[in-house]
Amino acid sequence: MDTSANVITTMGIISDEVYSDQGQGYFKNKNELSANGIEYDIIDRIDNSGSDGLQALLLKNGDQYVIAFRGTEMGSAKDWFADLLAGVKNINPQYYSARKFVNDAIKQYGIDKSNLTLTGHSLGGILTQQVGASLGIKGYAYNPWGSDALVKYPQNGSLNIIARVLDAVGIYNSSAESFAKENIVNISYQDEGLLNGDILSNFATGIISKHLGKFIPIFGKNVGLSAHKIGPLNEAIKDYNTTLSHFNSNVTYEKLTTAYLSTAMIHKGQGYEKLNEEFKKIGVFNASNNSLNLNVLTPNSLITTTPNIAELYALVNLNPFIVSNISSNAYNELEKYKDEYSKGYIDDKLRMLSKALVSSSVFGEYYKDYESGVELRLAFDESGFVTDSPHNQFIFGTNKNDTIQNIKSTLDKNTHTKIYTLGGDDTITVLGGSSYIEAGSGNDTIDLRNITNKKSKNEIYADNKNAKDDENGGSDTIYGSAGKDTIYGGKGNDTYYVGDKDIIQDSDGEGSVIFDNTNLYLSLVA
């Protein structure tokens, strides 16, 4: 089944054009229809003058034919009655007229079914599914209600129940359903609204039915009830085509939608905007046609623990996708800071990304990322703010000047707080518990004075840390806790406020050690 951008775009336009008649005779004096640069002759039609309200067009281009069924007209009582019966009574009153129109066209014009395509939107999409599956004709349905029940199960009440029972236990098999799996495509508008996009092909379908054939969701901005209209869906398809033109042929509608949905999972309510924003930053829309690759991440297939620059960019920004084979200014900028990202940062950020792809709630842990603004809160914790908590915490800063304060956890040998602030002049204040801190380069202030429990154990890297202190400069000020602190100052004019049992390693012997209000001589420690 052809699911190329060209075909899906063309059939979507035709499904919109068939509405143009609206019962006013628009096509009576019109012999041609243009869709996506393809000219079709209108060789037959049926208007909505019949008792069931069916309206359809028969189009011809060379040896290829298209039958387009019009969807529900807002002012047509016949159409709304057909919609109601389809959902409630498992009856589509337009089905038999539509089937007759198709069979008559095949006979009158000598059409081979392999050269015929059905299409339609809404009610027209239902007819596309139903007629296409029952007659063995390929079709494209746009925002349809899933009509598997209309095709699989008899209208007769008792036979309908028997068929449903047999289907539930895996005995009943519909040949029409088998055909649809490979030959009917359903295109549905998706967004992050309360209705998940189009109400008919999403919410309403999920209640009592399902789609016949392949399902292709197209992700767009939240447009409320307008998501059901063919216009917004065709506009979203157009946007997809523009984006996909820059990627290689392995990146399909489905793959792009998966990227949108995964982004929506992490960036609640902002998936559409976030992905497009990141594509713009990376330079996707300025790239050559057919040049880029897109890898969508899952909890079970994340990036490696030694990421390349494209993978690192995805991780830093919590993007569940990697754009590669691109010369990107965003990647070049990140390259300047690559030494800030230690193995610990990468491992813990990967942990956060894998959890964010599943849920925004976590058990026994708390995550906050200042770069993306994403926060994974404790399950059942409305505030998400961890104070005096027995849960592990992971906090990730940026390469700018971060202020991270009021961090506290219960003192427990199995509980820890890990803070990574990367580059910039950062201020870190911890109130309780035990901490592991990588402050990164810059002039940082790390304040643990409010930790009064002598059992507290803290490990602090005032500069970059990759396996050992990376010795990038910066004049840092570190205030130790009442417990045992191990402090790696690196290079620079650092000041240490320490107490008994604290250990200091300073790379260049520059700076001061303040112990019991006394300024001690700082010697170089190998």
Secondary structure per residue as TSV (DSSP state, phi and psi in degrees):
chain	resnum	aa	ss	phi	psi
A	1	M	-	360.0	128.8
A	2	D	-	-77.8	113.6
A	3	T	-	-115.3	30.3
A	4	S	-	-69.4	158.5
A	5	A	H	-59.4	-36.8
A	6	N	H	-62.8	-46.5
A	7	V	H	-70.0	-46.2
A	8	I	H	-63.7	-37.1
A	9	T	H	-65.6	-46.5
A	10	T	H	-62.0	-48.2
A	11	M	H	-66.4	-32.5
A	12	G	H	-65.3	-40.8
A	13	I	H	-65.9	-42.5
A	14	I	H	-62.7	-40.8
A	15	S	H	-64.0	-25.9
A	16	D	H	-81.1	-42.2
A	17	E	H	-62.9	-32.2
A	18	V	G	-65.0	-18.4
A	19	Y	G	-72.5	-16.4
A	20	S	G	-59.8	-28.2
A	21	D	-	-65.6	-50.8
A	22	Q	T	49.5	31.8
A	23	G	T	76.2	7.2
A	24	Q	S	-102.0	8.4
A	25	G	-	78.8	23.2
A	26	Y	T	-58.1	-39.9
A	27	F	T	-89.9	-3.0
A	28	K	T	-64.0	-35.5
A	29	N	T	-111.3	19.0
A	30	K	-	-119.0	126.3
A	31	N	-	-107.4	-7.4
A	32	E	E	-135.2	155.4
A	33	L	E	-141.2	132.3
A	34	S	E	-109.5	132.7
A	35	A	E	-143.8	116.2
A	36	N	T	57.3	38.0
A	37	G	T	82.4	3.1
A	38	I	E	-106.5	129.5
A	39	E	E	-96.5	126.0
A	40	Y	E	-114.8	140.4
A	41	D	E	-86.3	135.0
A	42	I	E	-89.5	107.9
A	43	I	E	-106.0	-11.3
A	44	D	E	-163.3	161.6
A	45	R	E	-160.3	161.7
A	46	I	E	-137.6	128.7
A	47	D	-	-92.2	-172.4
A	48	N	T	-98.1	29.4
A	49	S	T	-79.9	-14.8
A	50	G	S	-72.4	173.1
A	51	S	T	-67.1	-25.3
A	52	D	T	-95.7	-11.0
A	53	G	-	83.4	12.5
A	54	L	-	-64.3	139.1
A	55	Q	-	-138.1	132.8
A	56	A	E	-155.0	159.5
A	57	L	E	-124.7	145.0
A	58	L	E	-110.0	119.9
A	59	L	E	-115.0	152.5
A	60	K	E	-138.1	132.7
A	61	N	E	-136.5	105.9
A	62	G	T	64.0	-125.8
A	63	D	T	-98.5	11.3
A	64	Q	E	-104.6	138.8
A	65	Y	E	-124.3	148.8
A	66	V	E	-133.8	132.4
A	67	I	E	-111.3	121.1
A	68	A	E	-110.5	124.3
A	69	F	E	-96.4	130.5
A	70	R	-	-73.2	145.0
A	71	G	-	-85.4	-164.3
A	72	T	-	-69.0	126.3
A	73	E	-	-87.2	135.3
A	74	M	T	-57.0	-34.5
A	75	G	T	-98.1	10.5
A	76	S	-	-99.4	110.7
A	77	A	H	-65.1	-32.2
A	78	K	H	-63.9	-42.1
A	79	D	H	-66.3	-44.7
A	80	W	H	-64.9	-35.0
A	81	F	H	-65.3	-40.0
A	82	A	H	-63.5	-42.3
A	83	D	H	-60.8	-43.3
A	84	L	H	-64.4	-46.4
A	85	L	H	-65.3	-35.8
A	86	A	H	-61.7	-41.3
A	87	G	H	-81.8	-36.3
A	88	V	H	-95.0	-43.1
A	89	K	T	-105.1	0.6
A	90	N	S	58.6	37.1
A	91	I	-	-132.6	132.4
A	92	N	-	-114.7	103.9
A	93	P	T	-64.3	-17.4
A	94	Q	T	-88.1	-9.3
A	95	Y	H	-60.7	-47.6
A	96	Y	H	-68.4	-35.9
A	97	S	H	-66.7	-39.5
A	98	A	H	-66.3	-42.9
A	99	R	H	-62.8	-41.5
A	100	K	H	-64.9	-41.3
A	101	F	H	-61.2	-41.2
A	102	V	H	-67.0	-48.3
A	103	N	H	-63.2	-40.2
A	104	D	H	-64.0	-39.6
A	105	A	H	-65.1	-43.2
A	106	I	H	-59.6	-43.3
A	107	K	H	-71.8	-46.9
A	108	Q	H	-67.9	-38.3
A	109	Y	H	-105.5	5.9
A	110	G	T	61.2	42.5
A	111	I	-	-84.6	129.4
A	112	D	-	-80.7	133.5
A	113	K	G	-57.2	-29.9
A	114	S	G	-67.7	-18.0
A	115	N	G	-103.1	12.1
A	116	L	E	-117.0	136.7
A	117	T	E	-127.4	137.2
A	118	L	E	-103.1	148.2
A	119	T	E	-154.3	159.9
A	120	G	E	173.4	162.8
A	121	H	E	-117.5	142.7
A	122	S	T	60.1	-118.9
A	123	L	H	-59.8	-34.5
A	124	G	H	-64.4	-31.8
A	125	G	H	-71.3	-36.3
A	126	I	H	-60.9	-45.9
A	127	L	H	-63.4	-37.2
A	128	T	H	-61.0	-47.0
A	129	Q	H	-61.1	-51.3
A	130	Q	H	-68.2	-50.6
A	131	V	H	-70.0	-42.8
A	132	G	H	-60.5	-45.3
A	133	A	H	-68.0	-40.3
A	134	S	H	-75.8	-30.5
A	135	L	H	-100.3	-4.6
A	136	G	T	73.2	47.6
A	137	I	-	-125.8	132.3
A	138	K	-	-66.0	153.3
A	139	G	E	-160.8	162.2
A	140	Y	E	-126.8	117.3
A	141	A	E	-111.5	131.6
A	142	Y	E	-111.8	121.0
A	143	N	S	47.9	50.7
A	144	P	-	-90.3	157.9
A	145	W	-	-74.3	137.7
A	146	G	-	-64.1	120.0
A	147	S	-	-108.8	26.7
A	148	D	H	-61.0	-34.2
A	149	A	H	-66.1	-34.8
A	150	L	H	-65.9	-31.7
A	151	V	H	-92.0	-41.4
A	152	K	H	-76.6	-38.3
A	153	Y	S	-110.3	138.6
A	154	P	-	-62.7	153.9
A	155	Q	S	-72.1	-29.5
A	156	N	S	-57.2	130.6
A	157	G	H	-55.8	-52.9
A	158	S	H	-68.9	-40.2
A	159	L	H	-66.8	-34.4
A	160	N	H	-61.7	-45.0
A	161	I	H	-64.8	-43.4
A	162	I	H	-61.3	-45.1
A	163	A	H	-61.9	-40.3
A	164	R	H	-65.5	-38.8
A	165	V	H	-65.5	-46.0
A	166	L	H	-62.2	-37.6
A	167	D	H	-65.4	-39.2
A	168	A	H	-63.8	-31.1
A	169	V	T	-97.8	7.0
A	170	G	T	83.3	17.3
A	171	I	-	-97.9	-40.9
A	172	Y	-	-72.6	134.6
A	173	N	-	-138.3	127.9
A	174	S	-	-103.6	123.9
A	175	S	H	-65.0	-32.7
A	176	A	H	-63.5	-39.8
A	177	E	H	-65.3	-39.7
A	178	S	H	-62.9	-41.4
A	179	F	H	-63.7	-42.2
A	180	A	H	-62.1	-32.8
A	181	K	H	-56.0	-32.5
A	182	E	H	-107.7	-7.9
A	183	N	H	-133.0	-2.4
A	184	I	E	-119.1	130.1
A	185	V	E	-118.1	130.2
A	186	N	E	-110.9	123.0
A	187	I	E	-109.4	122.6
A	188	S	E	-127.8	137.1
A	189	Y	E	-78.3	128.9
A	190	Q	E	-121.8	142.9
A	191	D	-	-150.9	-172.8
A	192	E	S	-100.8	17.1
A	193	G	S	-74.7	178.0
A	194	L	T	-62.0	-28.8
A	195	L	T	-93.4	1.3
A	196	N	-	60.3	33.1
A	197	G	S	100.1	-134.2
A	198	D	-	-65.7	124.1
A	199	I	I	-68.8	-32.8
A	200	L	I	-74.4	-48.4
A	201	S	I	-84.2	-6.4
A	202	N	I	-114.4	-82.8
A	203	F	I	-60.1	-52.5
A	204	A	I	-64.7	-37.6
A	205	T	H	-64.7	-38.7
A	206	G	H	-67.6	-16.2
A	207	I	H	-73.2	-53.0
A	208	I	H	-131.5	0.8
A	209	S	-	-147.8	-172.8
A	210	K	-	-153.2	169.1
A	211	H	-	-78.7	146.3
A	212	L	S	-89.9	121.6
A	213	G	S	96.1	-162.8
A	214	K	E	-77.8	142.1
A	215	F	E	-115.0	121.8
A	216	I	E	-120.1	104.2
A	217	P	E	-79.8	139.4
A	218	I	E	-115.6	119.7
A	219	F	E	-90.7	134.4
A	220	G	-	-143.6	-175.7
A	221	K	-	-69.8	158.0
A	222	N	-	-71.9	114.1
A	223	V	-	-120.1	14.5
A	224	G	G	65.5	-139.9
A	225	L	G	-66.8	-19.8
A	226	S	G	-66.6	-10.7
A	227	A	G	-61.3	-20.7
A	228	H	G	-78.2	-23.1
A	229	K	S	-67.7	152.0
A	230	I	H	-71.5	-29.2
A	231	G	H	-59.2	-56.3
A	232	P	H	-60.2	-34.7
A	233	L	H	-66.5	-44.9
A	234	N	H	-64.7	-34.4
A	235	E	H	-66.6	-40.1
A	236	A	H	-65.6	-39.1
A	237	I	H	-61.9	-41.1
A	238	K	H	-60.6	-43.7
A	239	D	H	-62.9	-41.4
A	240	Y	H	-58.1	-45.4
A	241	N	H	-61.0	-40.4
A	242	T	H	-62.0	-45.4
A	243	T	H	-66.4	-47.5
A	244	L	H	-66.2	-22.2
A	245	S	T	-62.1	-21.8
A	246	H	T	-88.8	-11.4
A	247	F	B	-103.3	161.7
A	248	N	-	-73.0	173.9
A	249	S	T	-67.4	-14.2
A	250	N	T	-74.5	-14.2
A	251	V	-	-95.5	108.8
A	252	T	-	-106.1	177.2
A	253	Y	H	-53.2	-47.3
A	254	E	H	-62.0	-40.9
A	255	K	H	-67.7	-40.6
A	256	L	H	-65.9	-39.7
A	257	T	H	-63.2	-40.3
A	258	T	H	-60.4	-39.0
A	259	A	H	-63.6	-42.1
A	260	Y	H	-62.7	-47.3
A	261	L	H	-65.2	-39.7
A	262	S	H	-65.9	-38.9
A	263	T	H	-65.7	-38.8
A	264	A	H	-64.7	-33.3
A	265	M	H	-62.8	-39.3
A	266	I	H	-84.2	-45.5
A	267	H	S	-103.9	77.7
A	268	K	T	-50.2	123.9
A	269	G	T	77.3	-2.5
A	270	Q	-	-130.2	20.3
A	271	G	H	-61.3	-45.3
A	272	Y	H	-63.6	-49.1
A	273	E	H	-66.1	-41.2
A	274	K	H	-64.6	-46.5
A	275	L	H	-63.3	-45.2
A	276	N	H	-64.7	-36.0
A	277	E	H	-63.7	-44.0
A	278	E	H	-68.2	-40.2
A	279	F	H	-59.0	-40.0
A	280	K	H	-66.2	-44.2
A	281	K	H	-61.3	-43.3
A	282	I	H	-69.5	-28.3
A	283	G	T	102.2	21.0
A	284	V	G	-58.5	-44.6
A	285	F	G	-74.5	-8.7
A	286	N	G	-104.2	-1.3
A	287	A	S	-77.1	160.7
A	288	S	-	-66.3	155.7
A	289	N	T	-65.3	143.2
A	290	N	T	58.3	30.1
A	291	S	-	-109.0	-21.8
A	292	L	B	-100.3	160.9
A	293	N	E	-120.9	145.2
A	294	L	E	-124.8	122.9
A	295	N	E	-114.6	118.3
A	296	V	E	-93.4	128.7
A	297	L	-	-87.6	150.1
A	298	T	B	-130.7	166.4
A	299	P	T	-57.8	-24.6
A	300	N	T	-99.8	-2.0
A	301	S	B	-142.5	73.0
A	302	L	-	-92.5	-178.0
A	303	I	-	-75.2	168.0
A	304	T	-	-75.3	165.8
A	305	T	S	-78.9	-5.2
A	306	T	S	-124.1	72.3
A	307	P	-	-71.7	147.9
A	308	N	-	-77.4	-179.3
A	309	I	H	-67.6	-34.5
A	310	A	H	-67.3	-41.0
A	311	E	H	-67.9	-40.7
A	312	L	H	-63.1	-39.6
A	313	Y	H	-61.0	-43.8
A	314	A	H	-61.0	-42.6
A	315	L	H	-66.9	-46.7
A	316	V	H	-59.8	-39.2
A	317	N	T	-95.3	5.5
A	318	L	T	52.2	44.6
A	319	N	-	-90.2	126.5
A	320	P	S	-83.4	32.2
A	321	F	E	-153.0	153.8
A	322	I	E	-125.2	123.5
A	323	V	E	-99.2	120.9
A	324	S	E	-124.4	174.8
A	325	N	S	62.6	44.0
A	326	I	-	-139.2	143.6
A	327	S	-	-93.1	105.3
A	328	S	-	-118.3	129.7
A	329	N	H	-63.4	-34.2
A	330	A	H	-64.2	-40.1
A	331	Y	H	-68.3	-39.9
A	332	N	H	-63.4	-37.8
A	333	E	H	-66.9	-41.2
A	334	L	H	-65.6	-32.5
A	335	E	H	-56.3	-31.2
A	336	K	T	-65.0	-24.9
A	337	Y	T	-112.0	10.5
A	338	K	G	-59.3	-28.3
A	339	D	G	-73.0	-12.2
A	340	E	G	-71.7	-21.9
A	341	Y	-	-95.2	98.4
A	342	S	-	-77.1	170.8
A	343	K	H	-61.1	-38.6
A	344	G	H	-62.1	-44.7
A	345	Y	H	-58.5	-49.0
A	346	I	H	-62.2	-46.0
A	347	D	H	-62.1	-45.2
A	348	D	H	-73.7	-33.5
A	349	K	H	-70.6	-35.5
A	350	L	H	-61.7	-38.9
A	351	R	H	-62.0	-43.1
A	352	M	H	-64.7	-44.3
A	353	L	H	-61.2	-43.0
A	354	S	H	-63.5	-37.6
A	355	K	H	-73.9	-36.7
A	356	A	H	-65.5	-27.1
A	357	L	T	-74.9	-8.8
A	358	V	T	-106.6	-46.1
A	359	S	-	-164.2	158.0
A	360	S	S	-89.1	-2.1
A	361	S	E	-110.4	139.2
A	362	V	E	-130.5	159.3
A	363	F	S	-108.9	129.1
A	364	G	S	75.4	5.5
A	365	E	E	-145.2	164.8
A	366	Y	E	-144.2	132.8
A	367	Y	E	-127.7	139.3
A	368	K	E	-142.2	128.9
A	369	D	E	-119.0	116.2
A	370	Y	T	-75.2	-24.0
A	371	E	T	-67.6	-46.5
A	372	S	T	-99.4	-16.9
A	373	G	-	81.4	6.7
A	374	V	-	-80.8	139.1
A	375	E	E	-134.3	127.2
A	376	L	E	-104.5	109.0
A	377	R	E	-92.0	162.2
A	378	L	E	-65.4	138.6
A	379	A	T	-58.9	137.2
A	380	F	T	68.6	13.6
A	381	D	-	-108.6	102.4
A	382	E	S	-64.2	-37.1
A	383	S	S	-78.2	-32.9
A	384	G	-	71.0	2.9
A	385	F	-	-97.6	124.3
A	386	V	-	-93.5	115.0
A	387	T	S	-130.9	128.7
A	388	D	S	49.1	48.9
A	389	S	B	-109.2	146.9
A	390	P	S	-82.9	12.9
A	391	H	S	-97.6	147.8
A	392	N	E	-70.7	143.8
A	393	Q	E	-125.7	142.1
A	394	F	E	-131.6	119.4
A	395	I	E	-126.3	127.5
A	396	F	E	-119.6	124.4
A	397	G	-	-94.3	-158.2
A	398	T	-	-127.4	-177.5
A	399	N	S	-92.0	19.3
A	400	K	S	-109.8	-167.9
A	401	N	-	-85.0	106.7
A	402	D	-	-98.6	144.9
A	403	T	E	-119.4	111.8
A	404	I	E	-122.0	115.4
A	405	Q	E	-140.2	171.2
A	406	N	E	59.1	35.8
A	407	I	E	-87.9	130.2
A	408	K	-	-154.9	141.6
A	409	S	B	-145.6	160.2
A	410	T	-	-64.4	138.4
A	411	L	-	-75.8	113.0
A	412	D	-	-154.1	142.7
A	413	K	T	-64.6	-21.5
A	414	N	T	-100.7	7.2
A	415	T	-	-117.7	137.5
A	416	H	-	-147.6	156.6
A	417	T	E	-117.2	128.2
A	418	K	E	-119.9	126.9
A	419	I	E	-126.0	128.6
A	420	Y	E	-125.3	113.3
A	421	T	-	-108.8	-3.1
A	422	L	-	59.3	-146.9
A	423	G	S	-77.7	174.3
A	424	G	S	98.1	168.6
A	425	D	-	-92.2	102.2
A	426	D	-	-104.5	151.5
A	427	T	E	-121.9	120.3
A	428	I	E	-122.9	125.2
A	429	T	E	-125.3	120.8
A	430	V	E	-114.9	132.7
A	431	L	-	-99.6	-21.9
A	432	G	S	-169.9	168.2
A	433	G	S	84.8	-162.5
A	434	S	-	-117.2	144.6
A	435	S	E	-133.9	151.9
A	436	Y	E	-120.9	121.7
A	437	I	E	-128.1	128.9
A	438	E	E	-117.0	106.3
A	439	A	-	-85.9	-16.8
A	440	G	-	73.3	-173.8
A	441	S	S	-72.7	166.1
A	442	G	S	108.5	176.9
A	443	N	-	-93.8	97.9
A	444	D	-	-104.5	150.0
A	445	T	E	-119.1	120.3
A	446	I	E	-119.0	118.2
A	447	D	E	-120.7	110.9
A	448	L	-	-114.8	17.8
A	449	R	T	-63.3	-25.4
A	450	N	T	-81.3	-2.9
A	451	I	-	-84.7	105.1
A	452	T	-	-99.6	-10.3
A	453	N	-	-78.0	123.8
A	454	K	T	-71.7	-10.2
A	455	K	T	-86.8	-3.6
A	456	S	-	-65.0	137.5
A	457	K	E	-125.9	127.0
A	458	N	E	-132.7	138.1
A	459	E	E	-119.4	121.4
A	460	I	E	-126.7	126.9
A	461	Y	E	-112.6	107.8
A	462	A	S	-75.1	-21.6
A	463	D	S	-118.2	-164.8
A	464	N	-	-60.0	151.9
A	465	K	B	-142.7	112.9
A	466	N	S	-130.6	97.9
A	467	A	S	70.2	-43.0
A	468	K	S	-142.3	172.1
A	469	D	B	-58.1	130.4
A	470	D	-	-87.4	-3.4
A	471	E	-	63.9	29.1
A	472	N	-	-76.8	142.8
A	473	G	-	-67.5	-179.4
A	474	G	-	139.9	134.9
A	475	S	-	-92.3	104.4
A	476	D	-	-106.1	151.2
A	477	T	E	-121.1	122.2
A	478	I	E	-122.3	121.2
A	479	Y	E	-102.6	116.6
A	480	G	-	-76.3	171.5
A	481	S	-	-95.7	-178.1
A	482	A	S	-78.1	-10.9
A	483	G	S	-92.7	-151.3
A	484	K	E	-98.8	120.1
A	485	D	E	-116.5	135.2
A	486	T	E	-112.9	117.8
A	487	I	E	-121.6	125.9
A	488	Y	E	-108.7	109.8
A	489	G	E	-87.2	-26.6
A	490	G	E	72.5	-157.4
A	491	K	S	-88.5	160.7
A	492	G	S	114.8	168.3
A	493	N	S	-84.6	82.5
A	494	D	E	-94.1	150.1
A	495	T	E	-121.4	126.6
A	496	Y	E	-115.2	124.3
A	497	Y	E	-105.5	107.6
A	498	V	E	-129.4	170.9
A	499	G	-	-130.8	-168.1
A	500	D	T	-62.0	141.3
A	501	K	T	76.7	-1.1
A	502	D	-	-74.4	148.9
A	503	I	E	-118.8	131.4
A	504	I	E	-121.0	132.6
A	505	Q	E	-123.6	115.8
A	506	D	E	-121.4	131.7
A	507	S	S	-76.4	-27.0
A	508	D	S	-126.2	1.2
A	509	G	-	71.6	11.1
A	510	E	-	-91.5	141.6
A	511	G	E	114.2	-162.4
A	512	S	E	-137.4	151.8
A	513	V	E	-119.8	122.3
A	514	I	E	-105.6	114.4
A	515	F	E	-125.4	121.3
A	516	D	T	53.2	45.8
A	517	N	T	64.9	16.3
A	518	T	E	-116.1	133.3
A	519	N	E	-84.4	112.7
A	520	L	E	-96.9	161.5
A	521	Y	-	-74.3	129.2
A	522	L	-	-98.0	113.2
A	523	S	-	-101.6	157.5
A	524	L	-	-69.8	128.5
A	525	V	-	-111.1	120.2
A	526	A	-	-70.6	360.0
